[in-house]
Amino acid sequence: MVHKSKKDTRFIVVAGGVISGVGKGIATASIGKIIKEYGFNTTLIKIDPYLNCDAGTLRPTEHGEVWVTEDGGEIDQDLGTYERFMDIELPKKNNITLGQIYKAIIDRERAGEYLGKTVQFIPHVTNEIVDRIKQAAQGYDVAVIEIGGTVGDYENVPFLLALKGFEREIGSDYIAYVLVTYLPVPSHIDEMKTKPTQQAIRLLGEQGIMPDFIICRSKYPLDDIRRKKIEEFAHLPPENLIAAPDISSIYHMPLEFEQQEFGR
């Protein structure tokens, strides 16, 4: 998946398709755990596309329990999952929200820091996103970035555009994209369907990004027929499709991925 470097950080971007709550947080934590076990100094970053500055004022019934970091951040609960899987502590800067981005830019504009320039979506918003990613990833071999929501959400567009521009800056060898998608099994036919996954791949492609790996979440393991369809649609080799069926414990997921040689 990645090659070790003493000075250059590699980035793995995890995005979701079809539905929210598909298991991106578990997948991201599992990827981070595998990379850490291979000896890489690894951090994890969560991007939330909502306009709240943090999760501290969100209703738990709407967004889940708030995770409180060692440095006092009230942030998304996925970072708690990351910390448990990785046995590390993450700072609040590792949770980036669209609200933080807009607030920082507007505060600078009001303070006159843009020296009268027109403040625009590109480059000011996208540059702010990239700067925050760089700050969170500084000093690490690998940074795994989870983008909340799904690839079809309008609010995710700023982050996908920023990451595509970041790819041009650092080179495609330094960044990989993982799409976590869902394969439903309608009860009236009891057959796994790939069409929603194909739509998710297409939506990601509209932002100029094609996945390097696809994690296929489903009730059952991925069969050969469905695997072949997705391979052909995404132009990926068989080993870059990772099955993620329902399992008895989420903490078994890194082993499930390793059995499919995801870390290699």
N, C-alpha and C positions, 0 to 999 in steps of 0.2 A: 504493500500500500504506500509506504513512504520509505525514503532512504535517509540514513542518519547524516546530519551535517553539524559541524561544531559551531557554525556561525549563522546559518540561515534557517529561519523558521519555516516549516512546512504547515500548510493549512488544509484541513478537511472540513468541508461545508456539508451539513446535514439538513436537507429540506424534506418536507412531507407532502404527500399527494393524496387526493381523493377525500379524506376526512381528517379533521383534527382529532387528537387523542389516539392516534394510530400507534403510538409507541416511540416517537422520535427521541424522547428524553432517555428512555431505556437503551435505545440503539446507540445514542451519542455516548452515554456513560459506558456502555459495553465496548465501543470502539476505543474510547480513551483508556479503559482498563487494559485492553489487549496491547495497545501501543506502549503503555507504561511498563507492562511486564516484559516487553522486548528491550527495555533499557533506555527508552527515550524520556526526556524531561517533558512532561505533557501537561497542558492546561486545557480547560473547557470553558467555552463562552456561550451564553444564551442570549439570543436576540429576540425581543418581544416587540411586535409591531403596533402595540397600542399606544395611545397618546398620554397615558399616565406616565409620570416620571419614575415611579416604582410600583411595586405590588402592595405597598403598605396600606393604601386606602381602598383596595379592592375587596369586595365581599368574598369571604371564603366559599360561600355557596356558589359563587359565579366562577371563581378562578382557583379555588383550592387554598390550602393553608399557606401563609406567608413563611418563607424561610429567612431566618435572621443570621447574617454572617458574623464572623468574629469581629469585623470592623464596623458593625452596627447597621449594615445594609438590610433593608426589608425588601426582599427580592423574590423572584419566581421560585416555586417549590422544586422545579427541575434541578436547580443548583444543589438542593439537598440530596437529590438522587445522585448527582455527580460526586458529591463529597463522600457519600456512603460507599459507592462503587469503587472510587479511587483511593479512599482513605487519605484525603487531603482536605485542606481548608482553602476556600476560594474567596477573594475580596469582592466587594460590591461592584467594582468596576467591570467585573466579568458578566454583569447583566446589563445589556444595552437596550434601551427602549426608544421608540420613536419620539416619545414625549421629551426625553432627555436631549435628543438631537435638536429638536425644534427650539426648546427653551434655551439651549446654549447659543444657538445662532441668533435668536431674537435678542437675547441679553447683550451679545456682542454688537449687534446692529444699533441698539439703543445707546450703547456706550461709545459709539462712533468708531469702533475698531476696524470697520470695513472702509473707512476713509471716503465715504460718499459713494462707494460702488453700489450697483444694483445687486441685491442679494437674491440669488436664484437657487432653484432646486439642484441644477447642475451648474457650477461645481460645488456649491457651498454645503448642501445637505449630504451629497455623496462623499465629499472629502471629510466631513465631520464623522461620518460612519466609519470610514477607513482609518482615520486617526485613532478612534476609540478601540478599534480592533487591534491596531498596532500596539497601543498602550497595554492592553490586556495580555497580548501575546509576547511582549518583550522579554527576552531572556530564555525562552522555551524552545525546545527542538520542534515540538508539534503543538498546534492549537486546533482543537476540534470545535467548530462553531455550529450550534443548532439554531435554525431560524424557525420561530414559532409560527403556528397556523399552517396554511397550505400554499402551494405555489400559485394557485389561482386567485389568492386574495389581493385586492388592490393595494392594501397597506404594506404588503411585502415587496412591492416593486422597487421602492428606494433602496432596500438592502440588496436585492438581486442585482440591480444596476451598479451599485457601489462595488459589490464583489466581482462583477465582471470587469469593471475598470481596474480593480485591484489586481486581478489576474494579469491584465496587460502590463501592469507595473512590475510585478515580481516574476512573471513568466509562468506558463502553464505547467511546467515541471514542479512547481512549488505549491500547487493547489489541486485538490481533487474534490469532486462533488458526489455525494451519496443521496439518492432519493429513497425515502422510506415510504412505501406505498401499500395500499390495502387491496386485497383480492377478495371480494365478497362471495359468499356461497348462498344464493337465494334458496329459501326452504322449499319452494315449489318445484325446483328442478334439481336441487342438491348437487350443483356443479359450480366449480370455481370459475369466476369470470375475470377476464383480463382487460376488458374495454376501459374501465375506469383508470387503470394503470397506464394504458396507452394515452388517454387524455391528459394525465398528469405529466407524462414525458413530453407531450406536445406543448403544454402550457409552460413548462420549464424551458423548452427550446425557444419559445417566443421571446425570452429574455436573453437569448444568445448562449444559453448554457445547456449542455447535454450531460447527463449523469455518467460518471465513470463506474459507479456501482449502483445496483438497485437492491434494496432489502424488501422482500416480499412478505408482508404480514398477512396472515390468514389463520383461520381455524385449523386448517390441515396443512401438512407439508406440501411444498410446491411439486406438482407432478411434471413429467417430461413434456406433455403436450403444452401445458401453459408456459413452462419454461422456454420452450422453443419459440412460441409466439412473442414473448417479451424480448428474447434475444434478438430476433429479427427486427422488431420494431425499434429497439433502442440501439441496434448495431453494436452489441456487446458480446464478448466471449462468454461461454457458459460459466466460467469460474467467477465472473463479476456479478452474477445473480446469486443473492444470498437468501435462503429460505428462513423465515422467522415464524414458525407456527406457534400456537398457544402452548405454553409449558407450565409446569407446576409451580415454579418460582422464577421471578424476574432475575434473580442472581445467578441462574443457570445460563442466561443469555450469552455472556462472553464465551462460555464453553461451547454453546451451540454454534456461534460464529467461528470459533477456532477449529471445530470439527470440519467446517467447510473451507478452512484455510484462508479465512478473510484477512487475517493479519499478515499474510505473506505476500 
